[in-house]
Amino acid sequence: MEFLIYFALILIIPLWAQGRVKSTYKKYSKVANSSGLTGAEVARKILDDHGLQHVQVGEVRGTLSDHYNPRTKVVNLSSDNYHRATTAGQAVAAHEVGHAIQDQQEYAFLKFRSALAPVASIGSNASIFLIIGGALLGAMQLYLLGIIFMAFGVLFNLVTLPVEFDASNRAMDQLVSSGIIRSNEEKETKKVLNAAALTYVAAALVALLELLRFVLLFTQMNGDD
């Protein structure tokens, strides 16, 4: 029974979070903003206000594929957000610029996440094979190594939370202080930013649950020995 509840949680939580993001984004991507600025124009304005003229604003395919690339110094916006003047587009654009500002100011959690990324990527990919191999072979040291590798992936997800929440806070501050949004738009803008944050919270929670499950199994197997 506990096993079924666990799998229900790790399936339902991400699906619920993704559903909230998609429905909120779909709703506010149809709402025109008061400034008449496209996502690309919002991003450019905030970047220029912070002396980040060297950071480019680019267009990428897909929906909700928006991201900031710290290596190339490019704020990449999906086509709809790049070209259209919507509530959702300006919120997403300002959020991604928030990451560029973090990069400029050497925000500690962003630097830590960037340094952790290669190790977390390797760890996430290798951990499950080490855990399964350790369980099948009865090699507890191999199993424990898999848990340690998985822990790096969990740590990456947890560090991502302050990075994303801080970028959203910066986005709201910049949209308000620059006069891009009016007071009656703040509530809707926050809804878009909060919905996006749910995906990161869900990912971190699921990763943590997965890690705890394998730690408990490891403890039980060691107890049986």
C-alpha positions in Angstrom: 0.0 0.0 0.0 2.8 2.4 0.9 4.5 1.5 -2.3 1.4 2.5 -4.3 1.0 5.8 -2.4 4.7 6.6 -3.1 4.3 6.1 -6.8 1.1 8.0 -6.9 2.8 10.9 -5.3 5.8 11.0 -7.7 3.4 10.8 -10.7 0.7 13.2 -9.5 2.9 16.0 -8.1 4.8 16.7 -11.4 1.6 16.3 -13.5 -0.3 18.7 -11.2 2.5 21.3 -11.3 2.8 21.1 -15.1 -0.9 21.4 -15.5 -1.0 24.5 -13.4 1.9 26.1 -15.4 0.3 25.3 -18.7 -3.2 26.5 -17.8 -1.9 29.7 -16.2 0.5 30.4 -19.1 -2.2 29.7 -21.7 -4.7 32.0 -19.9 -2.3 35.0 -19.6 -0.7 34.5 -23.0 -4.0 35.6 -24.4 -4.2 38.8 -22.2 -2.6 41.8 -23.8 -0.3 43.9 -21.5 -0.9 47.6 -20.9 2.6 48.7 -22.1 2.3 47.2 -25.6 5.8 45.9 -25.3 6.7 42.5 -26.6 8.6 40.1 -24.4 11.8 40.9 -26.4 11.3 44.6 -25.9 10.7 44.1 -22.1 13.8 42.0 -21.9 15.9 44.6 -23.8 14.6 47.5 -21.7 15.4 45.8 -18.3 18.8 44.6 -19.6 19.7 48.1 -20.8 18.6 49.7 -17.5 21.1 47.4 -15.8 24.0 48.2 -18.1 23.7 44.7 -19.7 23.9 45.9 -23.3 26.3 43.0 -24.1 23.6 40.4 -23.2 21.6 39.5 -26.3 17.9 38.6 -26.6 17.3 35.7 -28.8 14.3 33.6 -30.1 14.0 29.9 -29.6 11.3 27.4 -30.8 8.9 25.7 -28.6 6.5 26.7 -25.8 7.9 27.6 -22.3 11.4 26.9 -23.7 12.6 30.3 -22.4 15.9 30.4 -20.6 19.0 32.4 -20.0 22.4 31.0 -21.1 25.2 32.2 -18.9 27.9 30.9 -21.2 26.7 32.8 -24.3 25.1 35.7 -22.4 21.8 35.3 -24.2 18.2 35.6 -22.9 16.4 33.1 -25.1 12.6 33.6 -25.4 10.1 31.3 -27.1 8.6 32.7 -30.3 5.2 33.7 -28.7 6.9 35.5 -25.8 9.5 37.1 -28.1 7.0 38.6 -30.6 3.8 39.2 -28.6 2.8 41.8 -26.0 1.1 39.7 -23.4 1.0 39.5 -19.6 2.6 36.0 -19.7 5.3 37.1 -22.1 6.5 40.1 -20.1 6.5 38.0 -16.9 8.6 35.2 -18.5 10.9 37.7 -20.2 11.5 39.6 -17.0 12.2 36.4 -15.1 14.9 35.3 -17.6 16.5 38.7 -17.4 16.5 38.2 -13.6 18.9 35.3 -14.2 21.1 37.6 -16.3 21.2 40.1 -13.5 22.0 37.3 -11.1 24.9 36.4 -13.4 26.1 40.0 -13.5 26.0 40.3 -9.7 27.6 36.9 -9.2 24.6 35.7 -7.2 26.0 32.9 -4.9 23.3 30.3 -5.5 23.6 30.7 -9.2 27.3 30.2 -9.1 27.0 27.2 -6.9 24.3 25.7 -9.2 26.5 26.3 -12.3 29.5 24.6 -10.5 27.3 21.7 -9.4 25.6 21.1 -12.8 28.2 18.8 -14.4 28.5 16.6 -11.3 24.7 16.5 -10.8 24.2 15.6 -14.5 26.6 12.6 -14.3 25.3 11.6 -10.9 21.6 11.7 -12.0 22.4 9.5 -15.0 24.6 7.0 -13.3 22.9 6.7 -9.9 20.0 4.4 -10.8 22.4 2.0 -12.6 24.7 1.8 -9.6 21.7 1.3 -7.3 20.2 -1.4 -9.4 23.5 -3.1 -9.9 24.3 -2.9 -6.2 20.9 -4.4 -5.3 21.2 -7.3 -7.9 24.8 -8.1 -6.9 24.3 -7.6 -3.2 27.1 -5.0 -3.4 26.1 -2.5 -0.7 29.1 -0.2 -1.4 28.0 0.1 -5.0 24.5 0.8 -3.9 25.7 3.4 -1.5 27.7 5.0 -4.2 24.6 5.3 -6.3 22.8 7.0 -3.4 25.7 9.5 -3.1 25.5 10.2 -6.8 21.7 10.7 -6.6 22.2 13.1 -3.7 24.1 15.5 -6.0 21.1 15.6 -8.3 18.8 16.3 -5.4 21.1 19.0 -4.2 21.0 20.6 -7.6 17.2 20.6 -7.5 17.2 22.2 -4.1 19.7 24.9 -5.0 17.6 25.7 -8.1 14.7 26.8 -5.8 16.4 30.0 -4.4 17.8 30.8 -7.9 14.3 30.6 -9.5 12.5 32.4 -6.6 15.1 35.2 -6.6 14.8 35.6 -10.4 11.0 36.0 -10.0 11.4 38.5 -7.2 13.8 40.5 -9.4 11.4 40.3 -12.3 8.5 41.8 -10.3 10.8 44.5 -8.9 12.0 45.5 -12.4 8.6 45.4 -14.0 7.1 47.6 -11.3 10.1 50.1 -10.9 10.4 50.5 -14.7 6.7 51.3 -15.0 6.3 48.4 -17.5 3.3 47.1 -15.6 0.5 48.9 -13.8 -0.7 48.2 -10.3 -3.7 46.3 -11.6 -1.4 43.9 -13.5 0.8 42.9 -10.6 -1.6 40.2 -9.4 -1.8 38.5 -12.8 2.0 38.8 -13.3 2.6 37.1 -9.9 0.3 34.3 -10.9 2.4 33.5 -14.0 5.6 33.6 -12.0 4.3 31.5 -9.1 2.9 28.9 -11.4 6.3 28.5 -13.1 7.9 28.2 -9.7 5.7 25.2 -8.9 7.5 23.0 -11.4 10.8 23.5 -9.6 9.2 22.9 -6.2 7.6 19.7 -7.6 10.9 18.5 -9.2 12.8 19.1 -5.9 10.1 17.3 -3.9 10.0 14.3 -6.2 13.8 14.0 -6.3 14.0 14.2 -2.5 11.3 11.5 -2.1 13.1 9.3 -4.5 16.4 9.7 -2.6 14.7 9.0 0.8 13.2 5.8 -0.6 16.5 4.4 -1.7 18.1 5.5 1.6 15.4 3.6 3.5 15.9 0.5 1.3 19.6 0.7 1.9 19.1 0.8 5.7 16.7 -2.1 5.6 19.0 -4.3 3.5 21.9 -3.5 5.8 19.7 -4.4 8.8 18.8 -7.7 7.2 22.5 -8.5 6.9 
